[in-house]
Amino acid sequence: MMTAVHSAGSPRAFPINGVVLVGVCAAGKTTAREGLGATGIPARSVAQEHSMIKHLYRNGGPGRLVLLVASWETVHRRRQLAWNPDFYRTEWSRLEAARREADLILHTDNLSRQEVLDSIVRWWDVRAGLAPVWAQYPQWDGPMKAEIRQKLATGALLSTVVSEVERPGTL
C-alpha cells in the first residue's frame, strides 16, 4: 500500500518515523539498518519471517515498510545456512502481508551492501521531498544531510529544517 506523498513545498513532505525493514534471513535487513542509521534515517529490522503474526512489522511504531528480497541461492551463499529450500519458502510465505503493504520492495541478489543502502536512501530522499533540496544545496555534506533526515523523520517540517540550515548556526 503506497501512501500519498506531499510535495516538498507542503508543510509536511513525508510523515514518517523511519524505515521498517523486513525480508527473509540474509536479505540484508541488519546491514541496511546499521547503514541507514548513519545517514540519519531511523530504521528497525523485524524478524517477520520467523513470526506467525501477520503484521508483526507494525509493532514498535510507524515507519515506511521496506521489503528486502533475496533468492534462496543468494541466502544460502551469504550465510551458508543448513536450511533446505522448504524453510526458505516458509519464511517467504510469512512475508505475504508485508509484500502487499510494502512501500518499497528491493531485490538485493545482485546488489552490494552499499548499493542496497544507496537505493533505500535515494528512495527515502525522493519520498521525503529532499531530492530537489540536495540539488539546490550541493555543498551540504553527509553529516548535514543526516541531521536533516533525522529531523524530518522525527516530525520536523521540511520547510522549517531547510530555513534553519540556510541560516548558519541554527541547526
N, C-alpha and C positions, 0 to 999 in steps of 0.2 A: 504494500500500500504506500504510494507516494503521497507525501503531504504537500500541499500547496506552498510554494516558496514566494516570498515577497521580494520586491526589488530592493536593491541596496539603498535606495532613497527612502524606503518606508521606515517607520520608527523602529521596527524590529525585523531585520532582514532574515533571521534564521532562528526561530525559537527552539533552542536545543540546549541540552545539558551535557553533551558529549556524544561519544560513539559507543555503542554496544556491539561487540564482536562475537559472532557465533560461527561455527563451522565444524567439520569433522576434525578429529585429532590430527595434528601435524599440518593443518591447513595454513597456519601462520598467525593464530589468534594472539598468543603470548608475545611473539616478536612484534607484531603490529601494535599491540597495546603499549609496550615499552617505548617504541619509537614515536607513537602519537603523543605520548606524554611529553616528550622532549620538544615537540612542535607547538605545544600549548593546547592541544586538543585532548581534553579528558577522555579517557577510554577505559572500558572494563570488558573483560572477556568472560563469557558464560559457557560453562560446560554443558550446554543444552543437549549435546549429542549423547550424554550419559543419563539424561533425565527422562522420566516418563511424563513430566509436567510439560504440556504442550507449549505453554507460554512462559517458561521459566525466565527467559531473557527480559521480560517486562518487570521482574522483581528488581529492586535496588535502584529505582529511579528511572526517569525518562532518558532517552538518547536516541540518536539515529541508528537504526539497525543495519549493520554491515555483515553480510554473509560471505565468508571466505570459503571457496570451493577448491578442493584438491581431489584428484582421482585416486583410486586405490593404489595404483602403481606409484604415484608421487608420494603418498602417505607412507607406503612400505619402504620406499627408497630413503625418505627423510628420517624415519625413525627406526628402521629395521625391526618393525613390530612383528610379533609372533602370531598376530591375528590372521584369520582367514578372511576372504572377501565377504563372507556372510556377516561377519561382525561389522565390517565397513558398511554394508547395506543397511544393517540395523541402525547404525549411527545416522546414516543419511536419511532414513525414513523418519527418525525422531526430529529431524530439522524441517519437516514438511511445513509447519505453521510459520517458521522463520523464513522459509523460501517465499511464501505468499506475502509476508509483510515487510520483507527487506527493502530498505531504501537504496541499498547498493549491493549488487552481487558481483563479486570479483573472483575470477578464476586465477588461482595462484600457481598452477602447474609450471608454467613457463616463465614465471617472474622471479627475479631475485628478491631478497628481503627488502632492499632499498626500493625496488620498483613497486612492490606491494605498498610500502609506506608512502611513496610519492604519489601513487594512484589515489589512495584514500585522502591524502592531504589536498591534492588538486580538486577532487570531488567535493570535499568539505568546503574548501575556499570558494568554489563556484556557488555551491548551495548557500553559503553564508553571505554572498554578495561581496566577497573580498577580492575576486579576480580583478575587477576594474580598479580597486584601491591599490593593489600591488602594482598595476600598470602605471598608475598615476604617481606612485611614490617608489620608484625602483631603488632608491637609496636606503630604504628600510631593510635592515638585516634580519637574519634568522631570529635572534633573541627578541627584537622588536615585534616581529610578526607573531612569535609565540605568545608574547604578552597580550597582543591584540586578540588573538584567537581565544586565549584563556578568558579574557574579559567578556567576549561575546558568548562563550559557552556558559558562563555563569550568569547571563542575563543582561549584560550591558547593551545599550543601544549602539548600533554601528555608527550612526552619525555622531554620537557623543564621544565614542572612543576615537574616531578619526579627528574630531575637533581637539581633543586633549593632546593627541600626538602632534598635531600641527602647531600647537603652542609648546615650544620646548620647555622641559622641566615640569610638565603637568602629568605625565603618565607615570 
